Amino acid sequence: MTNRRRFLTQSVAASTGVFYIAKTSWAQKSPGDTINMAVIGFGGRGGSHISGYNKLKSDGVKVAALCDVDSNVLNKHVQNFDKEGNKVVGYSDMRRLFENKDIDAVSIATPNHWHALATIWAVQAGKDVYVEKPVSHCVWEGRQMVKAARKYNKIVQTGTQSRSSRKGIGEAVKWVQGGNLGKILLSRGLCYKRRASIGKAEGEQKIPDTIDYDLWCGPSPKTALTRKKLHYDWHWTWAYGNGDLGNQGIHQMDIARWFLGEMELSPSVWSVGGRLGYEDDGETANTQIIYHGYEKAPMIFEVRGLPEKTDSKNMDKFKGAGVGVIVECEGGYVVVPNYSSAIAYDKDGKEIKKFEGSEDHFKNFINACRSRRVDDLHADILEGHLSSALCHTGNISHRLGQKAASGEILEKIKGDSFAADTFERMKEHLGKNDVDVEKDKLTLGPVLKMNGKEERFIDNDAANDMLKNKYREPFVVPEIS
């Protein structure tokens, strides 16, 4: 009977686009009652989710369930809870987890290609959601997540924890937007983070027996593993990841957009870059410039995965930041060198003001779950969608690009001094890593024009085709209307 009921539920789901709707117990709870959390995916970042919620026990938070497709990882964490006298339920399939009406909220730290479907299934099942960045694997998914959160009246927090730096970065944003340094001229994000070669595999690699590979692949193609490592190195393949632009870079992309105050995708975007300095099984760019042509002020994003020079252990810095944000203004600039502070300088580089302070991002999510107010979230799913989508549109330009000589690239961008200077600095950086851009040519992406309200490119079918993934049954991200 149970199997038949489950089959009927899934059959209805296939025809309606809704996987499963179960009334969570949270609707009947008072604000002071315990929130039962489930963490999905914890081979990497998810471990921090578990630790984060465990620190909130005194705030009425309990990690009650865990889910991972790797039985080794799952069993290890379940046993750790058992040793501490805290029983948790373990799941390999998140669909079974969502059927548990005693779970109030879920925290998702799976690979990128699972973020959207896991979030939508969860809110359809009555759960609030904390989802890691980038919230989506493509632009269309992110908008569906926003629609689902609103339709089912659920709290959905994005894992861009810099948004909880209200006294630090948040105050700097207000100060700059208040005109204290004059007009914003440029918002620049930096992801100068070492990414070594992932090597080249010889043929198909064996999937560990402990991993349910069908579930691991989920909405994305279930193809043979042709890189050495299944875990983490998926970031550098298009089927599952989004490169460092969508891995580390999404944090800084979000901060850069925060300063500009933009709440739509940019009217134009282009990319230049490539995977340079080594040959491996990675597909995404390790060196890249993304230019978002907002009307008030442009936003430039730089990715550098190579060190400051060949064989160095150090990374480049620009105006004191390596992984950070620099906001150029008429009367000076602001540097955001980390996740919780900002420093303002005058035009001569003299420090004039410092902003510091951050709150617990997980606790902010829990507080919003209790208040039921989306406005209480520091990083609502809409913010996560927009910043993630800016990474995706930049990558779309890159993937549609063609190899070009440096002179040709400079000729096309020389009208923008910020862009031209950024390109010259990138060439210099690559030269120090023994990369000859005249031999190993960079990929110049087309300038893509976008209708920000519709989130569709203008007169570019090839680019529009890349706004939405093709999904593998039965792991289909549903339309939300």
Buried (B, 14 or more C-beta within 10 A) or exposed (E): EEEEEBEEBEEEBEEEBBBBBBEBBBEEBEEEEEBBBBBBBBBBBBBBBBEBBBEBEEBBBBBBBBBBBBBEBBBEBBEEBEEEEEEBBBBBEBBEBBBBBEBBBBBBBBBBBBBBBBBBBBBBBBBBBBBBBBBBBBBBBBBBBBBBBBEBEBBBBBBBBBBBBBBBBBBBBEBBEEEBBEEBBBBBBBBBBBBEBBBEBEEEBEEEEEBBEEBBBBBBEEEEBEBBEBBEBBBBBBBBBBBBBBBBBBBBBBBBBBBBEBEBBBBBBBBBBBBBBBEBBBBBBBBBBBBBBBEEBBBBBBBBBBBBEEEEEEBBBBBEBBBBBBBBBEBBBBBBBBBBBBBBBEEEEEEEBEBBBBBBBBBBBBBBBBEEEBEBBBBBBBBBBBBBBBBBBBBBBBBBBEEBEBEEBBEBBEEBEBBBEBBEBBBEBBEBBEBEBEEBBBBBBBBBBBEBEEBBBEEBEEBBEBBBBEBBEEBBBBEBE
